[in-house]
Structures are given as structure tokens and as C-alpha cells.
Amino acid sequence: GSSVVVPASIGGGMKLTGSYSGNLNGAGYTYLDHGAFSSTYNTYLVLMKGVMTSNSSTYAYLDMRLSKSDSTASNNSYWSVVYGADKDGSAYGLSKNNQSTAVLVSALDLINNWSAQIYVYNPGTSNETWFSGVVSMFRSGGNHYTIEQSFTGFHSTNYSATGLALSWANSNFTSTLDAKFYGITTT
């Protein structure tokens, strides 16, 4: 057989640009690691995981905004869809059009695990920002089952973000949150 040597300078990689570990609630926005986004990278991967700590049977929805280091968040011009199914094929989802937030997680309840893996495109530049990814969760709701959802979103305002702001849509909800931000190189 033959082999090919690929120089180390070819290909892409990821660099940790920020992290957050703490609580996330619905009483207001939690601002995640400002400085995680910059114009250094065009594409970022954000990995999040948490556990609901409020024992509520009401469905929880996680809202997301782009934010800046002065603890302000862009509160307009978001379009988003999160949609998926449970183990029985029952559909769960939510969409928002030209709203103050993008919805990231839909229909989580009780004290259950959730995770999100999202790509964020061009957040640190003065361009529109795109989001895409996958959300996974465990939900009780009478029968124990898992839900997988796809997520896509768009922020149409030119906004140079340095991080994300997250809040549960209901002030009664709380969860833990561990998040890691990675800048992705393609060359």
C-alpha cells in the first residue's frame, strides 16, 4: 500500500475561547463569558449541559440573545425554530419570528438533564449572525422519555457580540449550566 503525509498546517481545529459554570434562571438573563466571541473566528461551537433544579411539571423554554461585555443584549430581530420528537414520535417545537429572543430549548420539565450543541456563525463581526445545532433532553411528563430537537436561528441586526445571554422563559425555572465556547479554524 501507499501512504500520504498531510502537513500539520492543513485542516482545522478548535480553540477554547470561553466557559461558564453556574446557575441559570428565569428571573433575568445570565450573561455567559464575554470575550468568548470576537472577530478572530467566523464560526464558534458552543457546548452546553445542565440539570433543571426547579421541580415543575410546566414545560420550560430557554431563550437566547447575543450579548456584549457591558451586560447588555440585543433584544430585537431574532428568527428561530426548535423542533423535534420524543421516543414515541410525538412532535415538540416552537418558532419565533422577528422577536426579542431566539428559542433554544423547548418543552423541558421537572428535574431532568438537558444539553445543546450549537454553531454560531459571525457573532463577533458587524454582520448578521446564524445559529444551528441540536438539543437533547430527558423529560418526565408521566412517562420517562428522551427528546431530540434541531435548532436554527438568525439575528438580522448588525451586532458585534462578545457572548450569549440565556434565560428560562418562566421566572420559576432554574437549572445548572456548564458551557464551553470554541473558536473553529478551517485552515
N, C-alpha and C positions, 0 to 999 in steps of 0.2 A: 504494500500500500504506500501511498504518499501522504505527506503532511504539509500543512501550510502554517507559517508563523505569522501571527497577527500582531503588529506593533501595539504596545500598551496605549499609545496616544489615540488609537482609533476606537470608536464606540462611545458610550455614555456612562454616566454614573450619577450617584446621588450624594448630596452633602446635607447633613443636618443643619438647618438654619434656625430652628427654634423649638421650644417644647413648653408644655403646660401640664401641671398636675395639681388638681384641687377640686373644688366643688363647682357645680353648675346649677343655677336655679332659675325660676321664672319670675323672681321679684325684680329683675333688671338684667341687663346684659353683662356677661362675663367677657372681658377682653383678653384674648389669647395672644401671648408673646409678640409684642410689637417689635419689629425688626426682623421677623421671620420672612416677610416678603420684601423684596427690593427689585430694582431693575437688573440685578445681576443675572437672574434666571427668568426665562419666559414661562416655564412650566414648574409647578410645585405639586408634590404629593403630600396630602395631609392624612395621617392615620389617627383615628380617634377610637377610644373604647371607654365604656363606663357602665355603671350599675345604677339603676333607679333606686333612690333611697326613700322616696315618698311612696307609701303603700296605697296607691289609688287605683281603683278599677276604671277610672275615666281614661280615655286614650290621650297620650301625650304626643305633642308635635314639637319638634325642635326647629326654631327659626335661626337663620344665619344672616349676618351682614358683613360686608368688608369694613375694616376699621383702620384708624390711624393711631399714632403713638400718643396723641393728646386725649385718648379715650373718647373719641367721637367716632360715629359710624355713619356710613352713607345710608340714608333711610328712604331712598326712592329708586324707582326704575329697576325692580327685580322681577324676572320671569323665572318660574321653576316648576318642575314636575318631579314627584317621587311616586313610584308606582311599582307594585309587586304582588306577591301572593304568598299564602301560607301553605302548609303541608297538604291541605285538602284542595288547594287550587282556588280558594276564596281570594278575591282581589282586595287590595288595600292601597289607597293612594290619595294624593292631594295635589292640586296645582294652584299656582298663583300667577296672576298676570298684572304687570305694572304695579306691584305692591311695594310696601316698605321693607319687606324681608323676603328671603328665599326660604322655602321649607326644605329641611334636610332629612328629618326622621318623621315618620307618620305611624300612629297607632300603637305606641308602646304603652304597657301598663304594669302595675304592681312593681315588686322589687325584682326586676329582671335585667339581664345583660343586654347591651346594645353596642354596635360598632359601626364605623363609617370609614370608608377609604375613598377619598375624593381627589381628583386632579383639579388644580386651579390654574387657569391659563391667563397670563399677562396681568397679575394683580398689582404689581409694583410699578406699572407704567401708566401713563395718562391715556390709556386705551380702554375699550370695553373688556370686561372680564367674563370668561366662560368657566363653568364648573361641570364636572361629570364624575360619576362614581357609583358605588354600591353601598347599601346599608343592610346590616343583618341584625336581627334581634330575636330574643326569646320572649314569648308572650303567654300569659296565663289564660285570661278570658274564659274560664270554665274548663277548657281543655288545654293542656300544655302543648305548645307547638312553636315552630320557628317561622319567621317571616324573612324573606329576602326582597329587597326593593332596589330598583335602579333609580339614580338621581341625575338630573341635569338642570342646569340653571344658567342664567345670563344676567349680567348687570350692565345696563346700557349707558351709564353715565361715566365720563372720563374721571377716574378717581385713583390716585396713586396710593394703594393700601399698603400698610405695614403688617397687618394681622387680620384676625377674624373676631367678630363678636357673636356670641351664641346666647340664646335664652329659650327656655321652655315656654311654650305659648300660654300656659296657665301658671299663675303665681304660686299655686300649691305644689308644683312639681319641683323635685330636686334630684340630682344624681351626682355621682363622681364623674370625673373626666380626666383621662390621660391622653394627651395629644402630642404628636411629633410632626414637625414640618420639614420637608426635604426639598431642596432645590435640585432640579434634574438637568444634567448636561446631556447634550445629544451628540457632541463631537469630542 
